[in-house]
Amino acid sequence: MKKLILLSIILLGTFALKAQVIKGKFNDYHGETIKINIGGCDREALKIGSDGSFVFNPVIRYEGQKFTINMPDETRIPVLVGKGEEVRLEVSKDKDGKTIAKFSGDRTDINTYLFVHANQLSLKGVRGQKFATFKEYSASLDRLNKKLDQLLDKVKGDQDLVDEYRVEKNVDIISAKIGFGRDDEKLALADADYIKFMKSIDLNDSVTFRKDPRKASLGYTGIVARRISWEAKNRATAQDDPAKSLIKNLLILDELVSNQEIKNSVSHYYAVMFYMGGGNAHAREFVETFNKINTDPEHRAFVKSRPLPSKDNNLEAGSVAKDFEMRDRDGNLVKLSDFKGKLVYMDIWATWCGPCVEEIPNMEKLYQYYKNDPRILLVSVSVDSKKNLWEKKLNEDKPQWPQYIVDGTLKDKLYNEYMITGIPRFMMFDSEGKIITINALRPSNSKLIPFIEEQLAKPKEMKGPGGMKMIKLK
């Protein structure tokens, strides 16, 4: 028996020694909360000593998982660590005040690459730099691309990951170049070098499409979609109907892309965008066009499952909101329609969703701003599957605005009816129970309150004798 106990202790000790760890020090630390992304939307606050030192033992959910430390100045520090490995880093400021991270221990070279990629390359180009012409802008990205290639070349081992990261990097460089003129659309339509570059993009690169692990707007699919959007802008006329823009994009996609896999991926992305935006009166035409272009059975089934618009099932602004049920803390069922008479600003969230939780203080500020205004109601609806975690969070935060939860079939109906594919999601309904938007601004957005004020100021439509429309000024 003693031998068995001793063997168990040895095995446990061996396991503890092999536990993966991310450790290091934040120089010039002043007590800030610093969180690390541990997968999906989940974030966890690092336990940091007064001297800035920390030790974190991540739980690896899948091969190649990265854990990203989010600094207060928005610098991101992605960390790749394998099972039983130790990654060490020292975080400080350079002479210009920018955050830098120095790695040691396991996977030093690949983590150095990931840090540079994450913080020097964005969809707007090289971070912190502006250029008047595309030629200068493109050259700066080419230099950064060369630097990133050199960093990848230093990595020993992890060849599959290196190949994957190189594909992602190449796609991101193209995406960044497409982003030229984002803040000034005229530049993107007039700069000869930019026009030449856009026309040179290979829209049928099946090798890159298959190797890029990212789908939808982040990967190669996003490059093709943005190239199509640029083409549509070049072909725009004063007679174009903005509500048919995605139909136009489908037609251009069919014209410029011959690879069926790529065509399917991009058209499916358009379909998701179309229905997330609520669809519109041109849904029948959109579906007909989509079905002529897309051959993927799952994509076609997705579109087929969407109801064609009528006055009662559309999700566009002004249509009647689809009713759904939710439960309060006592388990009582409440319907969306019960809130008629007030403008409703609704927050769809969960305790496990980092970005959702980060918006709670902003919801509190919004509540304080409107708490004495009887015309508006703030509502939070949790999609947590574990009610006890939801209740624990409410007990900690003590929010003063109404709190509800949906799970099981209630959650399924909400997600299906309102095309919810990710959270946080904010929606807004008017006092008559009609949709204002199913993709409202977040409470952290400074434009939200002016938008709410604009909605509150709108005259209210009433029914007079014989069903005659009347307007009541607010």
C-alpha positions as CSV (number, residue, x, y, z in Angstrom):
1,M,0.0,0.0,0.0
2,K,2.8,2.4,0.9
3,K,4.5,1.7,-2.5
4,L,1.2,2.5,-4.3
5,I,0.9,5.8,-2.4
6,L,4.5,6.6,-3.1
7,L,4.1,5.9,-6.8
8,S,1.0,8.1,-6.9
9,I,2.9,11.0,-5.3
10,I,5.7,10.6,-7.9
11,L,3.2,10.5,-10.8
12,L,1.4,13.6,-9.5
13,G,4.7,15.4,-9.0
14,T,5.8,14.5,-12.6
15,F,2.4,15.8,-13.9
16,A,2.8,19.0,-12.0
17,L,6.3,19.5,-13.4
18,K,5.0,19.0,-16.9
19,A,2.1,21.5,-16.6
20,Q,2.4,24.2,-19.2
21,V,3.1,27.7,-17.9
22,I,3.2,31.3,-19.1
23,K,5.2,33.5,-16.8
24,G,6.9,36.8,-16.8
25,K,6.9,40.4,-15.6
26,F,5.2,43.6,-16.6
27,N,7.8,46.4,-16.0
28,D,6.4,49.7,-14.7
29,Y,3.3,47.9,-13.4
30,H,0.9,50.2,-11.5
31,G,-1.9,47.8,-10.5
32,E,-3.8,47.7,-13.8
33,T,-6.1,44.8,-14.6
34,I,-4.6,42.8,-17.4
35,K,-6.6,40.0,-19.0
36,I,-5.6,37.0,-21.0
37,N,-7.9,35.4,-23.7
38,I,-8.2,31.7,-22.9
39,G,-10.3,30.6,-25.8
40,G,-13.3,32.0,-27.8
41,C,-14.7,35.0,-25.9
42,D,-13.4,33.8,-22.6
43,R,-11.0,36.1,-20.7
44,E,-9.4,35.8,-17.3
45,A,-7.6,38.5,-15.3
46,L,-4.0,37.6,-14.6
47,K,-2.9,37.4,-11.0
48,I,-0.1,40.0,-10.9
49,G,2.2,40.7,-8.0
50,S,3.0,44.2,-6.9
51,D,6.3,43.9,-8.8
52,G,4.5,43.1,-12.0
53,S,5.4,39.4,-12.0
54,F,2.8,36.7,-12.9
55,V,2.5,33.0,-13.5
56,F,-0.4,31.5,-15.5
57,N,-1.1,27.9,-16.2
58,P,-3.3,27.7,-19.3
59,V,-5.6,24.8,-20.2
60,I,-4.9,23.8,-23.7
61,R,-8.1,22.9,-25.5
62,Y,-6.7,22.2,-29.0
63,E,-3.4,21.9,-30.8
64,G,-1.9,25.3,-31.8
65,Q,-4.1,27.3,-29.4
66,K,-2.9,30.8,-28.7
67,F,-3.5,32.7,-25.4
68,T,-3.6,36.5,-26.0
69,I,-2.7,39.0,-23.3
70,N,-4.6,42.2,-23.8
71,M,-2.7,45.2,-22.5
72,P,-4.4,48.4,-21.4
73,D,-2.9,50.3,-24.3
74,E,-4.6,47.8,-26.7
75,T,-1.3,46.0,-27.5
76,R,-2.0,42.3,-27.9
77,I,0.6,39.7,-26.9
78,P,-0.3,36.3,-28.5
79,V,1.4,33.4,-26.7
80,L,1.7,29.9,-28.2
81,V,2.6,27.3,-25.6
82,G,2.5,23.5,-25.9
83,K,1.7,20.9,-23.3
84,G,4.4,20.8,-20.6
85,E,6.2,23.8,-22.1
86,E,7.2,27.1,-20.4
87,V,7.0,30.4,-22.1
88,R,8.6,33.4,-20.4
89,L,8.2,37.1,-21.4
90,E,9.2,40.5,-20.2
91,V,6.9,43.4,-21.1
92,S,8.1,46.9,-21.1
93,K,8.0,50.2,-23.1
94,D,10.5,51.3,-25.7
95,K,11.9,54.8,-26.0
96,D,8.8,55.9,-27.9
97,G,6.4,54.6,-25.3
98,K,5.3,51.6,-27.3
99,T,4.7,48.2,-25.6
100,I,7.3,45.6,-26.4
101,A,7.5,41.9,-25.4
102,K,10.7,39.9,-25.2
103,F,10.3,36.1,-25.1
104,S,12.4,33.3,-23.7
105,G,12.0,29.7,-22.9
106,D,10.0,27.5,-25.3
107,R,8.8,28.7,-28.7
108,T,10.6,32.0,-28.5
109,D,11.0,32.6,-32.2
110,I,7.4,31.8,-33.2
111,N,6.0,33.9,-30.3
112,T,8.2,36.8,-31.4
113,Y,6.7,36.5,-34.9
114,L,3.2,36.4,-33.5
115,F,3.8,39.6,-31.5
116,V,5.1,41.5,-34.5
117,H,2.3,40.3,-36.7
118,A,-0.4,41.2,-34.2
119,N,0.9,44.7,-33.4
120,Q,2.5,46.0,-36.6
121,L,0.1,44.7,-39.2
122,S,-3.6,45.6,-39.3
123,L,-6.3,45.8,-42.0
124,K,-5.5,49.5,-42.3
125,G,-1.8,48.8,-43.0
126,V,1.3,49.3,-40.9
127,R,0.1,50.5,-37.5
128,G,0.9,54.1,-36.7
129,Q,1.8,55.1,-40.2
130,K,-0.1,57.1,-42.9
131,F,0.7,57.6,-46.5
132,A,-0.6,59.9,-49.2
133,T,-0.2,57.5,-52.1
134,F,-0.8,53.8,-52.5
135,K,2.8,53.3,-53.9
136,E,4.3,54.4,-50.6
137,Y,1.7,52.5,-48.6
138,S,2.3,49.3,-50.5
139,A,6.1,49.6,-50.2
140,S,5.8,49.9,-46.4
141,L,3.7,46.7,-46.3
142,D,6.2,45.0,-48.5
143,R,9.0,45.8,-46.1
144,L,6.9,44.6,-43.2
145,N,6.1,41.4,-45.1
146,K,9.8,40.8,-45.7
147,K,10.5,41.3,-41.9
148,L,7.7,38.8,-41.0
149,D,9.1,36.3,-43.5
150,Q,12.5,36.6,-41.9
151,L,11.0,36.0,-38.5
152,L,9.2,32.9,-39.7
153,D,12.4,31.6,-41.3
154,K,14.0,31.6,-37.9
155,V,11.5,29.2,-36.4
156,K,12.8,25.7,-35.9
157,G,10.3,22.9,-35.9
158,D,6.5,23.6,-35.9
159,Q,6.7,23.4,-39.7
160,D,2.9,22.9,-40.1
161,L,2.2,25.9,-38.0
162,V,4.8,28.0,-39.8
163,D,3.2,27.1,-43.2
164,E,-0.2,28.0,-41.8
165,Y,1.0,31.3,-40.4
166,R,2.7,32.2,-43.6
167,V,-0.5,31.7,-45.6
168,E,-2.4,33.8,-43.0
169,K,0.3,36.5,-43.2
170,N,0.2,36.6,-47.0
171,V,-3.6,37.0,-46.9
172,D,-3.3,39.7,-44.2
173,I,-0.8,41.7,-46.3
174,I,-3.2,41.7,-49.3
175,S,-6.1,42.6,-46.9
176,A,-4.1,45.5,-45.6
177,K,-3.3,46.7,-49.1
178,I,-7.0,46.6,-49.9
179,G,-7.6,48.8,-46.9
180,F,-5.8,51.7,-48.5
181,G,-8.1,54.7,-48.6
182,R,-10.4,53.3,-46.0
183,D,-10.8,56.7,-44.5
184,D,-10.9,58.5,-47.9
185,E,-12.9,56.4,-50.4
186,K,-11.9,58.8,-53.2
187,L,-8.3,57.7,-52.9
188,A,-9.3,54.1,-53.5
189,L,-11.1,54.9,-56.7
190,A,-8.6,57.4,-58.2
191,D,-5.1,56.2,-57.3
192,A,-3.8,54.5,-60.4
193,D,-1.4,52.2,-58.5
194,Y,-4.2,51.1,-56.2
195,I,-6.5,50.4,-59.1
196,K,-3.8,48.3,-60.8
197,F,-3.2,46.4,-57.6
198,M,-6.9,45.7,-57.1
199,K,-7.3,44.4,-60.6
200,S,-4.2,42.1,-60.1
201,I,-5.7,40.2,-57.1
202,D,-6.2,36.5,-58.0
203,L,-9.9,35.8,-57.2
204,N,-9.5,32.1,-58.1
205,D,-6.5,31.1,-55.9
206,S,-7.8,27.7,-54.8
207,V,-4.5,26.8,-53.1
208,T,-4.6,29.8,-50.7
209,F,-8.4,29.4,-50.2
210,R,-7.9,25.8,-49.0
211,K,-4.8,26.4,-46.9
212,D,-6.1,29.5,-45.1
213,P,-7.8,28.1,-41.9
214,R,-9.8,31.2,-41.5
215,K,-13.2,31.5,-43.2
216,A,-15.7,34.2,-43.9
217,S,-14.5,37.8,-43.7
218,L,-11.1,37.1,-42.0
219,G,-9.5,34.9,-44.6
220,Y,-9.2,34.6,-48.3
221,T,-13.0,34.7,-48.6
222,G,-12.8,38.2,-47.2
223,I,-10.3,39.3,-49.8
224,V,-12.6,38.2,-52.6
225,A,-15.6,39.8,-51.0
226,R,-13.8,43.2,-50.6
227,R,-12.5,43.0,-54.1
228,I,-16.1,42.5,-55.3
229,S,-17.3,45.4,-53.2
230,W,-14.7,47.7,-54.7
231,E,-15.8,46.6,-58.2
232,A,-19.4,47.3,-57.3
233,K,-18.4,50.9,-56.2
234,N,-16.6,51.4,-59.5
235,R,-19.8,50.4,-61.4
236,A,-22.2,52.3,-59.2
237,T,-24.7,54.6,-60.7
238,A,-27.2,57.2,-59.3
239,Q,-30.0,54.8,-60.1
240,D,-28.7,51.9,-58.0
241,D,-31.0,50.7,-55.1
242,P,-28.8,50.4,-51.9
243,A,-31.2,47.7,-50.7
244,K,-30.1,45.5,-53.6
245,S,-26.3,45.9,-53.1
246,L,-25.7,42.3,-52.1
247,I,-27.7,41.1,-55.1
248,K,-25.4,43.2,-57.3
249,N,-22.4,41.7,-55.4
250,L,-23.6,38.2,-56.2
251,L,-23.8,39.0,-59.9
252,I,-20.3,40.4,-60.0
253,L,-19.0,37.4,-58.0
254,D,-20.5,35.1,-60.6
255,E,-18.9,37.1,-63.4
256,L,-15.4,37.4,-61.9
257,V,-15.0,34.1,-60.0
258,S,-14.9,30.8,-61.8
259,N,-13.7,28.5,-58.9
260,Q,-16.9,27.0,-57.5
261,E,-15.6,26.4,-53.9
262,I,-14.6,30.1,-53.6
263,K,-17.9,31.2,-55.2
264,N,-19.8,29.1,-52.7
265,S,-17.9,30.5,-49.8
266,V,-18.3,34.1,-50.7
267,S,-21.9,33.8,-51.7
268,H,-22.6,32.1,-48.3
269,Y,-20.9,35.0,-46.6
270,Y,-23.2,37.4,-48.5
271,A,-26.2,35.4,-47.4
272,V,-25.2,35.5,-43.7
273,M,-24.7,39.3,-44.0
274,F,-28.1,39.7,-45.8
275,Y,-30.1,38.0,-43.1
276,M,-28.1,39.4,-40.2
277,G,-29.1,42.8,-41.6
278,G,-32.7,41.7,-41.5
279,G,-33.2,40.9,-45.1
280,N,-35.5,43.2,-47.1
281,A,-38.2,43.4,-49.6
282,H,-35.8,42.1,-52.3
283,A,-35.3,38.7,-50.5
284,R,-37.0,36.7,-53.2
285,E,-34.6,38.1,-55.8
286,F,-31.6,37.6,-53.5
287,V,-32.6,33.9,-53.0
288,E,-33.1,33.3,-56.7
289,T,-29.7,34.9,-57.6
290,F,-28.0,33.0,-54.7
291,N,-29.4,29.6,-55.9
292,K,-28.1,30.2,-59.4
293,I,-24.6,30.7,-58.0
294,N,-24.1,28.6,-54.9
295,T,-24.0,24.8,-55.3
296,D,-23.2,23.8,-51.6
297,P,-26.2,21.8,-50.1
298,E,-25.6,23.2,-46.6
299,H,-25.5,26.8,-47.8
300,R,-28.6,26.3,-49.9
301,A,-30.4,24.7,-46.9
302,F,-29.4,27.7,-44.8
303,V,-31.0,30.1,-47.3
304,K,-34.0,27.9,-47.7
305,S,-34.6,27.9,-44.0
306,R,-35.0,31.6,-44.0
307,P,-38.6,32.7,-44.4
308,L,-39.3,35.0,-47.3
309,P,-40.3,38.5,-46.2
310,S,-43.8,39.5,-45.3
311,K,-45.1,42.3,-43.2
312,D,-44.8,40.0,-40.1
313,N,-41.6,38.1,-40.5
314,N,-39.1,40.6,-41.9
315,L,-36.2,41.7,-39.7
316,E,-35.6,45.1,-41.5
317,A,-36.2,48.4,-39.8
318,G,-39.9,49.2,-39.4
319,S,-41.1,45.5,-39.5
320,V,-43.0,43.9,-36.7
321,A,-40.6,42.4,-34.1
322,K,-40.9,38.7,-33.8
323,D,-42.1,37.9,-30.3
324,F,-40.1,35.6,-28.0
325,E,-40.2,34.5,-24.4
326,M,-37.6,34.9,-21.6
327,R,-37.6,34.1,-17.9
328,D,-36.9,36.5,-15.0
329,R,-35.0,35.6,-11.9
330,D,-38.1,34.0,-10.3
331,G,-38.7,31.8,-13.4
332,N,-41.7,33.8,-14.7
333,L,-42.1,34.0,-18.4
334,V,-42.0,37.4,-20.0
335,K,-42.5,38.3,-23.7
336,L,-40.9,41.0,-25.8
337,S,-44.4,42.2,-26.6
338,D,-44.9,42.9,-22.9
339,F,-42.5,45.9,-23.3
340,K,-44.7,47.7,-25.8
341,G,-45.1,51.4,-25.0
342,K,-41.4,52.0,-24.5
343,L,-38.4,52.1,-26.7
344,V,-36.4,48.9,-25.8
345,Y,-32.6,48.6,-25.9
346,M,-31.8,45.0,-25.5
347,D,-28.4,43.4,-24.6
348,I,-27.9,39.7,-25.5
349,W,-25.0,38.4,-23.4
350,A,-23.5,35.6,-21.3
351,T,-21.2,35.4,-18.3
352,W,-18.6,33.4,-20.3
353,C,-18.4,36.1,-23.0
354,G,-15.5,38.5,-22.3
355,P,-16.6,41.3,-24.7
356,C,-20.2,41.0,-23.2
357,V,-18.9,41.4,-19.6
358,E,-16.8,44.3,-20.6
359,E,-19.9,46.2,-21.8
360,I,-21.7,45.8,-18.5
361,P,-20.2,49.0,-17.0
362,N,-21.2,50.9,-20.1
363,M,-24.8,49.5,-19.7
364,E,-24.7,50.8,-16.2
365,K,-23.7,54.3,-17.5
366,L,-26.5,54.1,-20.1
367,Y,-29.0,53.1,-17.4
368,Q,-28.0,56.0,-15.2
369,Y,-28.4,58.4,-18.2
370,Y,-32.0,57.2,-18.9
371,K,-33.2,55.9,-15.5
372,N,-35.7,58.8,-15.1
373,D,-36.9,58.7,-18.7
374,P,-40.2,56.7,-18.9
375,R,-40.0,56.4,-22.7
376,I,-37.1,53.9,-22.7
377,L,-36.4,50.5,-21.2
378,L,-33.0,48.8,-21.0
379,V,-33.1,45.0,-20.9
380,S,-30.4,42.4,-20.6
381,V,-31.0,38.8,-21.8
382,S,-28.5,36.1,-20.8
383,V,-28.0,33.1,-23.0
384,D,-26.1,31.2,-20.2
385,S,-26.9,27.5,-20.1
386,K,-26.0,27.4,-16.4
387,K,-28.5,29.6,-14.5
388,N,-26.4,29.5,-11.3
389,L,-23.5,31.3,-13.1
390,W,-25.9,34.0,-14.3
391,E,-27.4,34.5,-10.8
392,K,-23.9,34.6,-9.3
393,K,-22.9,37.4,-11.7
394,L,-26.1,39.3,-11.0
395,N,-25.5,39.0,-7.3
396,E,-22.0,40.4,-7.8
397,D,-22.9,43.3,-10.1
398,K,-26.4,44.1,-8.8
399,P,-27.6,45.7,-12.1
400,Q,-30.7,47.9,-11.6
401,W,-32.3,47.3,-15.0
402,P,-34.4,44.2,-15.9
403,Q,-32.5,41.0,-16.3
404,Y,-33.8,37.8,-18.1
405,I,-32.4,34.5,-19.3
406,V,-33.2,32.2,-22.2
407,D,-32.0,28.6,-22.4
408,G,-32.9,25.5,-24.3
409,T,-35.8,26.0,-26.7
410,L,-36.2,29.6,-25.6
411,K,-32.6,30.3,-26.6
412,D,-32.9,28.4,-29.9
413,K,-36.0,30.4,-30.9
414,L,-34.3,33.7,-30.1
415,Y,-31.2,32.8,-32.1
416,N,-33.2,31.5,-35.1
417,E,-35.7,34.3,-35.2
418,Y,-33.1,37.1,-34.9
419,M,-30.2,35.5,-36.8
420,I,-27.9,35.6,-33.8
421,T,-24.6,34.0,-34.7
422,G,-22.4,35.6,-32.0
423,I,-22.6,37.8,-28.9
424,P,-22.7,40.4,-27.6
425,R,-25.7,41.4,-29.8
426,F,-27.6,44.6,-29.1
427,M,-31.1,45.2,-30.6
428,M,-33.5,48.1,-30.5
429,F,-37.3,48.1,-30.8
430,D,-39.7,51.1,-30.9
431,S,-42.7,51.7,-28.6
432,E,-45.0,50.0,-31.1
433,G,-43.1,46.7,-31.1
434,K,-41.4,47.3,-34.4
435,I,-37.7,46.8,-35.2
436,I,-35.4,49.8,-35.2
437,T,-32.3,47.6,-35.7
438,I,-31.3,44.1,-34.8
439,N,-27.6,45.2,-34.9
440,A,-27.6,48.2,-32.6
441,L,-24.5,50.1,-31.5
442,R,-22.8,48.9,-28.3
443,P,-23.3,51.0,-25.1
444,S,-19.6,51.8,-25.3
445,N,-20.1,53.6,-28.6
446,S,-20.3,57.4,-28.2
447,K,-22.8,57.5,-31.1
448,L,-25.4,55.4,-29.3
449,I,-27.1,58.0,-27.2
450,P,-27.5,60.5,-30.1
451,F,-29.1,57.6,-32.1
452,I,-31.4,56.8,-29.2
453,E,-32.4,60.5,-28.9
454,E,-33.1,60.6,-32.6
455,Q,-35.4,57.6,-32.3
456,L,-37.2,59.0,-29.2
457,A,-37.8,62.3,-31.1
458,K,-39.6,60.6,-34.0
459,P,-43.4,61.2,-34.2
460,K,-45.6,58.3,-33.3
461,E,-48.1,56.9,-35.8
462,M,-51.6,56.3,-34.5
463,K,-54.8,54.9,-35.9
464,G,-57.7,57.3,-36.2
465,P,-61.4,56.7,-37.1
466,G,-61.8,54.1,-39.9
467,G,-58.2,53.1,-39.6
468,M,-57.0,56.5,-40.8
469,K,-53.3,57.1,-40.0
470,M,-52.6,60.0,-37.6
471,I,-49.4,61.4,-36.3
472,K,-48.8,62.1,-32.6
473,L,-45.9,64.4,-32.0
474,K,-43.7,63.3,-29.0
